[in-house]
Amino acid sequence: MPYITVDSHKSENIRIYYESHGGGRPVVLVAAWPLTGDEWEKQTYALIRAGFRAIHYDRRGFGRSDRPSSGYDIETLVSDLHHLFEKLDLRDAILVGHSMGGAEVARYLSTHPNGRVRQAIYVAAVNPYLLKTPDNPEGLAGSIFEGIQAALLADRPATIAGALNGFYNGAKMPSTVIGKDKLSADFIAASQASPIATHDCVPVWLTDLRQDHEAIAIPTLVIHGTDDPGAPIEITGARTALYPNSTLVAIQGAPHGLNWTHADQVNRAMIEFISKFS
């Protein structure tokens, strides 16, 4: 199984699991909390068919990657992503982030202007700033996220199940779009993650990325659903698209997990955008 070593903790190496499929320009896919790289199943197949190399990985604490007791801040997670780029020597890449993964993408691009990434794509990302503050009054109250962390400590499986149901707007989506088997598969993946990682990653969602986006000059595509209660498009995707060189594709009625429920539209938008600069 393919692993890279990204760090060490108490004299033990910390390894990140990744997969690489296909050839051509590399497309690096960063997953949402609390899922793994496997969430990009439908994008991986489409990218390979379109002639690109699809790479996804499990962030530390999740999936098949190692589960240290620390390192779930955005700086460490971005360092892990940097190690992936360096050790695979990725160039002329497209970097894609879903939900919390979008925060990692933006921070990586602003702090590692190394020319390895040519385009960026945000899919239902939490960017640019999700938290309600005096200078961001339209954001979401911090008490919401404190409540999520408290709920994870009290009953992590139930909290994850509820989060995943909201991820796909389970009450609205027909079973032909999001069925119980998909929810079950995601629950298994998410529930097997490190409890520490699941809890400690929540503050990453609240990273203020406004200055990061101001520093990003590469072409950027923002894909967001109009029915995303977890990261409402009005305070996330629509604002991210206001930064220079950014384009918004709003998918009507799509939820937070739109890379599954509306995969055809997401894939088409991604591949058209990537192909413009190939």
Backbone hydrogen bonds, N-H to C=O, Kabsch-Sander energy under -0.5 kcal/mol:
donor,donor_aa,acceptor,acceptor_aa,energy
4,I,16,I,-1.9
6,V,4,I,-0.5
6,V,14,I,-2.8
7,D,14,I,-1.1
9,H,12,E,-2.9
12,E,9,H,-1.5
14,I,7,D,-3.1
15,R,13,N,-0.6
16,I,4,I,-2.9
18,Y,2,P,-1.8
19,E,56,H,-2.8
21,H,54,A,-2.5
27,V,53,R,-3.3
28,V,26,P,-0.5
28,V,94,I,-2.8
29,L,27,V,-0.6
29,L,55,I,-3.1
30,V,28,V,-0.5
30,V,96,V,-3.0
31,A,29,L,-0.5
35,L,32,A,-1.6
39,E,36,T,-2.1
40,W,37,G,-1.8
41,E,38,D,-1.5
44,T,40,W,-3.2
45,Y,41,E,-1.8
46,A,42,K,-1.4
47,L,43,Q,-2.8
48,I,44,T,-2.3
49,R,45,Y,-2.2
50,A,46,A,-1.4
51,G,48,I,-1.6
52,F,47,L,-2.5
53,R,25,R,-2.5
54,A,21,H,-2.6
54,A,52,F,-0.6
55,I,27,V,-2.8
55,I,53,R,-0.5
56,H,19,E,-1.8
57,Y,29,L,-0.8
58,D,17,Y,-2.2
59,R,57,Y,-0.6
61,G,66,D,-2.9
62,F,59,R,-2.1
65,S,62,F,-1.8
66,D,15,R,-2.6
77,L,73,D,-2.2
78,V,74,I,-2.4
79,S,75,E,-1.9
80,D,76,T,-2.1
81,L,77,L,-1.8
82,H,78,V,-2.5
83,H,79,S,-2.2
84,L,80,D,-1.7
85,F,81,L,-2.1
86,E,82,H,-2.5
87,K,83,H,-3.0
88,L,84,L,-1.9
89,D,85,F,-0.5
90,L,85,F,-2.0
92,D,115,G,-0.5
93,A,116,R,-2.8
94,I,26,P,-2.3
95,L,119,Q,-2.3
96,V,28,V,-3.1
96,V,94,I,-0.5
97,G,121,I,-2.3
98,H,30,V,-2.2
99,S,123,V,-2.0
101,G,98,H,-2.7
102,G,99,S,-1.6
103,A,99,S,-0.6
103,A,100,M,-0.9
104,E,100,M,-1.4
105,V,101,G,-2.1
106,A,102,G,-2.3
107,R,103,A,-2.3
108,Y,104,E,-2.3
109,L,105,V,-2.5
110,S,106,A,-2.0
111,T,107,R,-1.7
112,H,108,Y,-1.8
114,N,112,H,-2.8
118,R,93,A,-3.3
119,Q,93,A,-1.4
120,A,219,P,-2.2
121,I,95,L,-2.5
122,Y,221,L,-2.8
123,V,97,G,-2.9
123,V,121,I,-0.5
124,A,122,Y,-0.6
124,A,223,I,-3.0
126,V,99,S,-1.4
129,Y,235,I,-0.5
132,K,140,L,-2.7
133,T,131,L,-0.5
133,T,136,N,-0.9
136,N,133,T,-1.9
139,G,136,N,-2.0
140,L,130,L,-3.2
144,I,141,A,-1.4
145,F,141,A,-0.6
145,F,142,G,-0.5
146,E,142,G,-2.0
147,G,143,S,-2.1
148,I,144,I,-1.5
149,Q,145,F,-2.1
150,A,146,E,-2.2
151,A,147,G,-2.5
152,L,148,I,-2.2
153,L,149,Q,-1.8
154,A,150,A,-1.9
155,D,151,A,-3.0
156,R,152,L,-0.5
159,T,155,D,-2.1
160,I,156,R,-2.7
161,A,157,P,-2.4
162,G,158,A,-2.2
163,A,159,T,-2.3
164,L,160,I,-2.5
165,N,161,A,-1.9
166,G,162,G,-2.0
167,F,163,A,-1.9
168,Y,164,L,-1.3
169,N,166,G,-1.0
170,G,165,N,-3.0
172,K,169,N,-2.3
173,M,169,N,-2.4
177,V,174,P,-2.0
178,I,174,P,-2.2
183,L,179,G,-1.9
184,S,180,K,-2.3
185,A,181,D,-2.4
186,D,182,K,-2.5
187,F,183,L,-2.3
188,I,184,S,-2.4
189,A,185,A,-2.1
190,A,186,D,-2.8
191,S,187,F,-3.0
192,Q,188,I,-1.2
193,A,190,A,-1.3
194,S,61,G,-3.1
198,T,194,S,-2.7
199,H,195,P,-1.9
200,D,196,I,-3.2
201,C,197,A,-1.8
202,V,199,H,-1.1
204,V,201,C,-1.5
205,W,201,C,-0.6
205,W,202,V,-1.6
206,L,203,P,-1.4
207,T,204,V,-1.7
209,L,128,P,-2.9
209,L,207,T,-0.9
213,H,209,L,-2.5
214,E,210,R,-1.4
215,A,211,Q,-1.1
215,A,212,D,-0.9
216,I,212,D,-0.5
216,I,213,H,-1.0
217,A,215,A,-0.6
220,T,245,N,-2.9
221,L,120,A,-2.5
222,V,247,T,-3.3
223,I,122,Y,-3.4
223,I,221,L,-0.5
224,H,222,V,-0.5
224,H,249,V,-2.1
226,T,251,I,-2.1
227,D,254,A,-2.0
235,I,232,P,-1.4
236,T,232,P,-1.0
238,A,233,I,-2.6
239,R,236,T,-0.6
240,T,236,T,-2.7
241,A,237,G,-2.1
242,L,239,R,-1.4
243,Y,240,T,-1.5
246,S,243,Y,-1.1
247,T,220,T,-1.9
249,V,222,V,-3.3
250,A,248,L,-0.5
251,I,224,H,-2.6
251,I,249,V,-0.6
252,Q,250,A,-0.7
254,A,251,I,-1.7
257,G,167,F,-2.6
258,L,255,P,-0.8
258,L,256,H,-0.6
260,W,257,G,-1.8
261,T,257,G,-1.8
262,H,258,L,-2.0
263,A,260,W,-1.0
266,V,262,H,-2.3
267,N,263,A,-3.3
268,R,264,D,-2.2
269,A,265,Q,-2.2
270,M,266,V,-2.5
271,I,267,N,-2.7
272,E,268,R,-2.3
273,F,269,A,-1.9
274,I,270,M,-2.8
275,S,271,I,-2.4
276,K,272,E,-1.1
277,F,273,F,-0.6
277,F,274,I,-1.2
278,S,275,S,-1.2
